[in-house]
């Protein structure tokens, strides 16, 4: 199984949120983790808002998890596609970037699942035919 990690699933693990166990179980056995460069930026901004410093456990968990995923570059081609209509509008810009990135990856990555806890991302991913994690 190949998994696209949307930021909400990563942050649940990094911040040890209540949903973290379900996300961890859902990701168990995954072969490949992929995510947009946006995810790393969003995670770092979330940690900054929480006043977490680089030596804090949350930063350490992010750094450890980061070694397990492949970053998909955020380029002008992908950004130009974010204006398209999605099945469940409205879609926020950052969510659109995640959805477009996953759609683009689907052309080259078999059995791509989307790991997300965000309701709007999940609704759109489901409508676009992606298997969702956690279920």
C-alpha positions in Angstrom: 0.0 0.0 0.0 1.2 3.5 -0.9 0.0 6.4 1.2 -0.2 10.1 0.5 0.1 11.9 3.9 -2.1 15.0 4.2 -0.9 17.3 7.0 -3.6 16.6 9.5 -2.6 12.9 9.7 1.1 13.8 10.2 0.3 16.4 12.9 -1.9 13.9 14.8 1.2 11.7 15.1 3.6 14.5 15.9 1.4 16.1 18.5 0.1 12.8 19.9 -3.5 13.8 19.4 -6.3 11.5 20.4 -6.6 10.2 16.8 -2.9 9.3 16.6 -3.4 5.7 17.5 -6.0 5.2 14.7 -3.6 6.9 12.2 -0.7 4.8 13.3 -2.7 1.6 13.0 -3.9 2.6 9.6 -0.4 3.4 8.3 1.0 0.1 9.6 2.2 -2.0 6.7 2.4 0.8 4.2 5.2 0.4 1.7 5.7 4.0 0.7 4.8 7.4 2.2 4.5 10.4 0.0 3.6 14.0 0.8 3.8 17.5 -0.6 6.5 19.8 0.5 3.6 21.8 1.8 3.1 19.2 4.6 6.6 19.9 6.1 5.9 23.7 6.0 2.5 23.3 7.6 3.9 21.0 10.3 6.7 23.5 11.1 4.2 26.4 11.2 1.9 24.4 13.6 4.9 23.7 15.9 5.9 27.3 15.8 2.3 28.4 16.7 2.5 26.0 19.7 5.9 27.5 20.6 7.6 24.2 20.2 11.4 24.5 19.8 13.7 22.2 17.8 14.7 20.1 20.9 11.1 19.4 22.0 9.6 15.9 21.6 7.2 17.1 18.9 10.0 18.3 16.7 11.9 15.1 17.3 8.8 13.0 16.3 8.5 15.1 13.2 12.2 14.7 12.3 11.9 10.9 12.8 8.8 10.6 10.8 10.2 12.8 8.1 12.9 10.2 7.4 10.1 7.8 6.3 8.4 9.9 3.6 9.3 11.1 0.2 8.6 14.7 -0.5 6.8 15.7 -3.7 8.0 19.1 -5.0 5.4 21.9 -5.0 5.9 23.3 -8.5 4.1 25.9 -10.7 2.4 23.1 -12.7 0.7 21.7 -9.6 -0.1 25.2 -8.3 -1.8 26.1 -11.7 -4.1 23.1 -11.2 -5.5 24.2 -7.8 -8.1 26.4 -9.4 -10.0 23.4 -10.7 -13.4 22.5 -9.3 -13.5 19.7 -6.8 -16.5 17.5 -6.0 -17.2 19.0 -2.6 -16.7 22.7 -2.8 -15.6 25.0 -1.2 -12.0 23.7 -0.9 -9.4 25.8 0.8 -6.2 26.5 -1.1 -3.9 24.4 0.9 -6.3 21.5 0.8 -6.6 21.9 -3.0 -2.8 21.6 -3.2 -2.9 18.3 -1.3 -5.7 17.0 -3.5 -4.0 18.0 -6.7 -0.8 16.5 -5.6 -2.5 13.2 -4.8 -4.3 13.3 -8.1 -1.1 13.8 -9.9 0.6 11.0 -8.0 -2.2 8.6 -8.9 -0.9 8.5 -12.5 2.4 7.0 -11.4 1.8 5.4 -8.0 -0.4 2.3 -7.7 -2.8 1.7 -4.9 -2.5 5.2 -3.5 -4.4 5.8 -0.3 -4.9 9.2 1.3 -4.3 9.6 5.1 -6.2 12.6 6.4 -8.3 13.6 9.3 -9.6 16.7 7.6 -13.3 16.3 6.8 -13.3 18.3 3.6 -10.1 16.6 2.3 -11.6 13.2 3.1 -14.9 14.0 1.4 -13.2 15.1 -1.8 -10.7 12.3 -1.8 -13.5 9.8 -1.4 -15.5 11.4 -4.2 -12.3 11.3 -6.4 -12.0 7.5 -5.8 -9.2 7.4 -3.2 -9.2 4.8 -0.4 -9.0 6.7 2.9 -7.0 6.2 6.0 -7.9 5.8 8.8 -11.1 4.1 7.7 
